[in-house]
Amino acid sequence: MKSKTYNPIIKDVHYKEFITDEFVQDILNRGDISKSIINLEKDVKDFYQSKEYDYMINESLEWFNNNCLPEKQYNIILSFLNKFDIFY
């Protein structure tokens, strides 16, 4: 995932990538994608049942609270204006 934000989201901290380049190539190189879908479903289920899931949910919620709430966005914009970082 590519995004440019003041406080960037981080793979395996804030989000989990399931649709990888390898997954896409595997689908493109096969006529039957049922095995790829079964593997994807297994990966999602395994992740959902792991401790990593709880960690990622907490980190993502913290990121959201620090970056997406209107009052936090206001503070971020104000910091840009105070430091003029946005103009460099």
LODRENDREN-371891 format. One line per 8 residues: number of its first residue (from 1); for each residue y, x, z of N, C-alpha, C, O, CB. Coordinates in steps of 0.001 Angstrom, whole numbers. Glycine has a CB too. Example, Ala and Ser with C-alpha at 12.3 -4.5 7.8 and 13.67 -1.06 7.14 Angstrom:
<rs>
1	-5690/13190/7800/-4500/12300/7800/-3300/13200/7800/-3319/14236/8465/-4473/11308/9046  -2250/12850/7080/-1060/13670/7140/30/12900/7870/1138/13409/8039/-598/14084/5725 .
</rs>
This chain:
<rs>
1	-1166/851/0/0/0/0/1229/897/0/1324/1847/777/-2/-968/1219  2152/584/-871/3356/1393/-958/4558/522/-640/4826/-472/-1316/3496/2040/-2358  5264/908/385/6492/206/740/7429/1201/1395/6992/2154/2041/6209/-1006/1681  8694/975/1226/9674/1853/1842/10451/1020/2857/11181/94/2505/10630/2500/770  10274/1367/4095/10949/655/5173/11534/1671/6140/11208/2857/6107/9976/-310/5904  12389/1178/6984/13000/2038/8000/11921/2668/8872/11956/3867/9149/13993/1237/8871  10990/1874/9289/9864/2330/10092/8598/1975/9304/8111/850/9413/9865/1672/11544  8060/2903/8518/6975/2572/7595/5691/2117/8294/5381/2531/9411/6672/3764/6732 .
9	4968/1257/7599/3642/905/8075/2676/2013/7662/2860/2669/6637/3189/-482/7516  1655/2202/8474/736/3327/8288/-686/2806/8119/-1180/2009/8916/816/4310/9484  -1320/3279/7064/-2710/2914/6816/-3573/3328/8003/-3380/4408/8562/-3227/3569/5513  -4504/2495/8386/-5439/2696/9495/-4770/2660/10863/-5422/2894/11881/-6148/4006/9326  -3485/2373/10891/-2793/2114/12154/-2289/674/12147/-2516/-87/13088/-1613/3120/12370  -1593/316/11056/-1030/-1029/10941/-1797/-1923/9970/-1685/-3147/10035/406/-940/10506  -2554/-1338/9095/-3339/-2134/8148/-4591/-1363/7728/-4654/-136/7815/-2488/-2504/6903  -5571/-2117/7277/-6840/-1560/6809/-6960/-1801/5318/-6762/-2920/4846/-8046/-2182/7566 .
17	-7278/-772/4591/-7436/-892/3142/-8910/-1126/2810/-9764/-278/3066/-6903/381/2417  -9182/-2285/2241/-10545/-2603/1826/-10711/-2477/317/-11772/-2077/-163/-10919/-4011/2274  -9680/-2812/-418/-9742/-2743/-1881/-9243/-1354/-2299/-8071/-1170/-2630/-8881/-3895/-2556  -10144/-407/-2275/-9817/983/-2600/-9939/1212/-4100/-10453/363/-4828/-10737/1958/-1831  -9465/2360/-4551/-9618/2735/-5967/-11101/2792/-6343/-11478/2398/-7446/-8939/4107/-6249  -11935/3280/-5429/-13367/3362/-5692/-13967/1962/-5869/-14812/1743/-6736/-14080/4109/-4550  -13519/1024/-5039/-13992/-356/-5146/-13619/-942/-6501/-14446/-1582/-7151/-13408/-1219/-4013  -12396/-728/-6922/-11926/-1247/-8214/-12724/-616/-9350/-13162/-1315/-10264/-10408/-971/-8403 .
25	-12915/696/-9299/-13688/1369/-10352/-15126/869/-10380/-15709/705/-11452/-13669/2892/-10144  -15693/627/-9212/-17055/117/-9123/-17155/-1236/-9818/-18118/-1490/-10543/-17498/2/-7651  -16181/-2095/-9608/-16167/-3410/-10256/-15981/-3269/-11761/-16648/-3947/-12543/-15053/-4292/-9666  -15070/-2385/-12163/-14806/-2212/-13592/-16008/-1629/-14333/-16212/-1920/-15512/-13595/-1313/-13793  -16799/-811/-13650/-17932/-136/-14297/-19219/-969/-14285/-20210/-580/-14903/-18189/1189/-13615  -19209/-2100/-13594/-20397/-2940/-13502/-20174/-4266/-14206/-19054/-4769/-14296/-20778/-3176/-12043  -21268/-4814/-14699/-21198/-6168/-15225/-21322/-7179/-14090/-20664/-8219/-14098/-22298/-6399/-16277  -22171/-6864/-13116/-22429/-7754/-11987/-21715/-7197/-10754/-22035/-6104/-10285/-23969/-7905/-11726 .
33	-20757/-7945/-10239/-19981/-7451/-9099/-20490/-7994/-7763/-19870/-7748/-6728/-18519/-7820/-9273  -21595/-8719/-7766/-22073/-9342/-6535/-22365/-8308/-5440/-22101/-8567/-4267/-23324/-10160/-6822  -22907/-7141/-5810/-23186/-6106/-4810/-21878/-5577/-4208/-21806/-5324/-3005/-23998/-4945/-5442  -20849/-5411/-5041/-19549/-4950/-4550/-18950/-5966/-3577/-18381/-5591/-2551/-18583/-4704/-5727  -19080/-7248/-3903/-18549/-8298/-3030/-19319/-8337/-1709/-18721/-8495/-645/-18619/-9673/-3732  -20622/-8195/-1775/-21438/-8167/-548/-21021/-6993/330/-20891/-7142/1545/-22951/-8070/-891  -20811/-5818/-281/-20376/-4643/484/-18994/-4863/1089/-18747/-4470/2230/-20364/-3394/-411  -18102/-5480/342/-16760/-5775/853/-16843/-6721/2040/-16200/-6489/3063/-15876/-6382/-252 .
41	-17615/-7771/1916/-17780/-8718/3018/-18338/-8032/4261/-17900/-8313/5377/-18700/-9866/2597  -19301/-7135/4072/-19878/-6395/5196/-18825/-5502/5850/-18733/-5439/7076/-21078/-5549/4727  -18026/-4808/5023/-16980/-3930/5561/-15961/-4723/6378/-15537/-4283/7446/-16269/-3182/4421  -15575/-5887/5871/-14598/-6721/6586/-15197/-7217/7897/-14539/-7170/8937/-14149/-7923/5710  -16426/-7687/7856/-17087/-8177/9069/-17241/-7060/10103/-16958/-7259/11284/-18464/-8772/8725  -17689/-5893/9656/-17847/-4755/10576/-16516/-4374/11208/-16449/-4104/12407/-18441/-3544/9840  -15468/-4353/10412/-14143/-4019/10939/-13685/-5052/11955/-13180/-4700/13021/-13124/-3914/9803  -13859/-6320/11626/-13436/-7406/12511/-14126/-7320/13867/-13541/-7701/14881/-13725/-8761/11865 .
49	-15349/-6830/13900/-16115/-6741/15142/-15942/-5397/15856/-16572/-5161/16887/-17580/-6973/14853  -15113/-4537/15328/-14952/-3203/15915/-13773/-3139/16896/-12923/-4029/16927/-14758/-2169/14807  -13743/-2080/17684/-12604/-1842/18582/-11353/-1481/17782/-10231/-1725/18226/-12932/-716/19591  -11551/-913/16626/-10436/-553/15752/-9610/-1786/15390/-8391/-1701/15243/-10952/132/14477  -10269/-2914/15251/-9580/-4163/14912/-8558/-4516/15995/-7401/-4801/15686/-10599/-5318/14735  -8975/-4498/17242/-8057/-4833/18346/-6884/-3867/18401/-5740/-4276/18601/-8802/-4820/19688  -7172/-2596/18225/-6118/-1577/18209/-5111/-1871/17101/-3901/-1836/17326/-6724/-169/18021  -5622/-2162/15900/-4757/-2384/14755/-3924/-3661/14916/-2755/-3694/14532/-5590/-2457/13482 .
57	-4515/-4688/15474/-3774/-5921/15732/-2610/-5636/16683/-1492/-6094/16445/-4709/-7011/16325  -2858/-4898/17736/-1798/-4572/18701/-708/-3711/18082/478/-3957/18304/-2388/-3856/19910  -1096/-2712/17315/-113/-1845/16663/717/-2619/15633/1927/-2418/15524/-818/-661/15986  67/-3489/14892/765/-4284/13878/1742/-5265/14517/2857/-5453/14031/-241/-5041/13009  1314/-5879/15597/2199/-6800/16301/3410/-6063/16870/4533/-6563/16804/1440/-7518/17424  3184/-4894/17418/4300/-4093/17928/5259/-3710/16786/6478/-3786/16941/3768/-2816/18637  4698/-3301/15643/5536/-2970/14491/6367/-4181/14076/7569/-4066/13838/4670/-2481/13309  5726/-5329/13991/6426/-6546/13608/7559/-6848/14585/8686/-7120/14170/5450/-7725/13542 .
65	7265/-6802/15856/8284/-7104/16865/9453/-6121/16823/10588/-6491/17125/7661/-7095/18251  9184/-4894/16457/10239/-3874/16399/11024/-3866/15093/12112/-3294/15025/9638/-2523/16609  10481/-4493/14066/11100/-4371/12744/11423/-5674/12031/12258/-5681/11127/10224/-3589/11885  10800/-6752/12403/10945/-7985/11620/11708/-9099/12317/12167/-10035/11661/9606/-8491/11252  11848/-9019/13592/12611/-10056/14289/14084/-9926/13911/14590/-8813/13771/12424/-9949/15838  14772/-11046/13746/16171/-10991/13288/17056/-10062/14115/17862/-9318/13557/16762/-12372/13309  16915/-10097/15418/17764/-9230/16246/17446/-7754/16034/18335/-6905/16111/17597/-9584/17723  16172/-7448/15765/15790/-6052/15491/16315/-5624/14121/16779/-4495/13961/14242/-5880/15554 .
73	16246/-6506/13147/16784/-6177/11829/18286/-5943/11901/18817/-5040/11256/16471/-7294/10826  18944/-6743/12672/20382/-6558/12872/20670/-5165/13453/21573/-4469/12989/20944/-7660/13809  19909/-4771/14455/20101/-3450/15076/19815/-2312/14096/20499/-1288/14111/19200/-3309/16306  18817/-2491/13257/18498/-1466/12260/19650/-1323/11270/20073/-207/10967/17185/-1815/11514  20155/-2440/10768/21283/-2396/9829/22503/-1782/10496/23203/-971/9890/21617/-3810/9307  22757/-2160/11721/23886/-1600/12455/23738/-87/12621/24722/643/12510/24015/-2273/13827  22537/383/12881/22325/1834/13017/22604/2557/11703/23142/3664/11710/20885/2127/13480  22240/1935/10561/22562/2528/9262/24063/2664/9088/24564/3700/8650/21977/1689/8125 .
81	24756/1624/9431/26207/1635/9264/26887/2620/10209/27882/3249/9850/26764/244/9487  26353/2747/11399/26924/3686/12362/26709/5136/11963/27575/5983/12185/26332/3448/13725  25547/5422/11370/25220/6800/10998/25421/7068/9517/25366/8221/9090/23794/7112/11375  25649/6045/8738/25797/6149/7287/24552/6728/6610/24653/7274/5511/27003/7004/6955  23379/6619/7245/22136/7120/6645/21812/6430/5329/21223/7028/4429/20979/6937/7611  22194/5198/5231/21850/4432/4041/22550/4969/2786/22114/4695/1668/22208/2969/4249  23625/5727/2969/24400/6238/1832/23942/7612/1355/24491/8141/388/25855/6305/2201  22956/8190/2010/22494/9535/1622/21250/9455/791/20719/10484/374/22235/10401/2847 .
</rs>
